[in-house]
Amino acid sequence: MTDGLEQAEFDIDNIRAHNVLRALQEFAAEAKRRKAVNALKQVVNNSNRQFKGGYVDQAPEYFTEQYLIEPILAQLALEPWPRPVDLVKDERNRPDYSLRQVPPNCLAIAESKALNRERKHGDATEDVHKYLQDETFLKTLRREEVRYSVGIATDGLEWRLIARDIKQEVQTEVEACSIAGPVELVLEKAHSQVDPEENWTPNARHRVADTLIAAFSQENIAEAAIEGLHS
């Protein structure tokens, strides 16, 4: 089996987790290219630390989106569509992403913030709650005969899933997890050649599979949202 995956582990959740780790390694490689590994490690290690644009010579939110959040959403197989204009009336106040690969009875969005903005302030969660309650958004759901709307709020480290049952008018946060640990690991190893057979990789993969993938991947997101709403 290629890329260090054993035959017994060759299931879709482990594949997704393995690919997320690859995306994290690409993130670390970009940090290394920008000579920002140490600065980013300090941000990841301390939720109170502000991610400043000077660390990467780019706006913090844009860097986080481009090199961490979008690659992860892609490896979750959710097909992120940036800056959708068809979900809310005011295009200046639109979600950061619509997620195109979810079951037909769901409509999904994602809101992204710079590293630590969700862990520290919950900014993305606040925005997602507003979008899922927006009257234009609700009209779109009713027109398309969608029962459930789900929103991912993330800064690339903290991931939260908010869901709404349109029929029962119930909305709540149903899942949350952190991948700060795996991100810290790949940044720690960014100064050396990463061997996919190293001992840390299976542990990190299982951790990602049991948390992020179990709730946020294409195969699991709708079930996690519905179970959370009705538990």
N, C-alpha and C positions, 0 to 999 in steps of 0.2 A: 504494500500500500504506500502510495507516495505521500510526501509531506509529513511523515511521522504518524499518520493515522493507522491504527491497527484495525484489522478486519472486524473484530468484535465491536469496535467503537464507530463503525461506519454507518451512522444514522444521521438524519437531517439536522438535528439539534447540535450534534458535535461538529458536523461540517460547517454549520453557520458560526459556531463559536470559534472554530479554527480560523475561519476567514475573517472574523472580527479581530482576532489577535494579529493576523497579517496586516489588517488596516491600522491597528495600533502601532505596529512596527514601522509602517510607512510614515505615520505621524511622527514617531521618534526620529526617523531618518530626516524628515523635513526640519525638525527642531535642531538636529545636529548640523544640517546644512546652513542654518541661520545662526549657528553658535549660540543657541538658546536653551540647550538641554538643562543646564544647571538652574536657570531662571524658571523654567517650566516645572522642574522637579519641586522647587520651593512652592510654587503655586499649588501643585497637586497635593503636596504633603501638608498644606495648611489652608483649610477652607476659608480662613479669615483674610488670606492674602489676595490682594487685587492683581489681576492679570493686566499688565500695562503694555500698550502697543509698542513701546520702545524695546521690549524684549525681542520682538520678531519683526520690527519695522513695518507693521501693518496693524490696521484696526483690530483689536482683540476679538470682537465678535465675528468678523469676517474670517480671520485666521482659524478660529475654532470651528466655524461652519465648514470651511473648505477642506480642512485637513483632518478633522476628527468626526464631526457630526454627520456630514453627508456621506463619507465613506462607510461609517457604521450603519446608517440607515440603508445604504445600498446593500451591505452584506446581510442585513436583516431581511432583504428581498422585498422591501416595502415600496420601492420605486419612488423616491422623493422627487416632487415636482416643485421647484423653487418659485416663490412669489405668485401663487395662484390668484387669478382675478375673478373667478366665477363663484366664489363662496360667500363673500360679504359685499355689501353695497359700497362701502367706502374703501377704495383701493389703497388709500394711505394707511389704512388700519387693517391690513390683511394678514393672515397667518404666514409664517415663513415658508411652510411647505404644505402641500397636500400629498397624501400617501396613496398611490394609485393601485397597489396590489393588496387589497383587503377584500373580504367576502362582500357580496352584493347587498347584504342587509346592513352594511356598515359604511360610514364615511369617516375618513381619518385625516387628521392634520398633525403637524408638529411645529413647535415653537422652540427656537434656539437662542441661547445667550452665551456670552463669553465664559470661559472657564471660571468657576466658582460663583457666578451670578445666581445660579439655581441653588447650589449647596448653601450659600450664605443668605440669600434674600428671597428665594422662591419666585423670582420675577417671571420665569417662563410659565410656571404653574398658574400664577395670577392671570396671565394673558390667555392661557388655554381656557380657563374657566369662563372668561369673558366671551371668547369666541363661541364656545359651545352654548352659551346663553343668548347670543346675538339673534335678534328676531329675523334678520335677513338670512342668516345661517340656518335657522330652524325652518324657514320657508323653503329653502333649498332642499333640506332633508325630507320635508313632507312631500314636495313636488316629485322627488325621486323615489318616494316610498321607502325611505331608509328608516329603520327603527333605531339603530344605535349609532351614536357619534362618539369617536374616541380621539383623544389628543395626547400626544407625547410632549412632555416638557423636559428640556434637557440643556445642560451646559457641556455635554460631552462626558462628564464624570457622573453626575447625578441624573438618573432617568426616572421619570414619573409618568404613570398612565392614568389619565382622567377619562371617565366614561359617562355617557348620558343615555338614558332610556327615554326616547322621545314619547313613547306611548304613555309611560307611567310618570313622566316628568321628574325623573330622579337623576341626579348628577353627583358623582363622588370620585375621589381618588381611589383607584382600585389596586394599584401595584406601585412599588418603588424599589429601586436598587441603585447601588453605586459600583462603578467599575474603576474607581480611583486606584485600587490596588493593582490591577493589571496594567493600567497606564503608567503607574509608578515603576513597575517592573521593566517595561519596555524602555522607559527613559533611562533607568539604571544601566541597562545593557546596551544603550545606544553608542557607547564609546568602544564597543567590541563587536566582533562578528557574531551575530546571533545564530546559533545552531538549533534548528527545530527539534532535535532530539534531546536537548537539554532537559534536565529534570523539572525545571520550573514550568515548562510549556504544558504538559498534561494537567498539572494542578490548576494553572491559570485557565486552561480551556474548559475544564470541568466547572470551575467557578463561574465563568461567563455563561456556559450552557445552562447551569442551574438557576441563574438569576436573570440576566438580560435576555437571553434567547427564550427562556421558558415563558416570558410574559410579552416580549416585544417583537418577536419574529413574525413573519408573514403567516406561518402555520399556527401560531399560538395567540396572537394579539386579540382576535375576536373572542375566543373562548375565555381568555383572562378577563376581558372587559365584562362579558356577560355574567360570568361566575361572580366577579366582584360586585356587580350591581345587585345581584339577587341572593347573595350570601347572607 
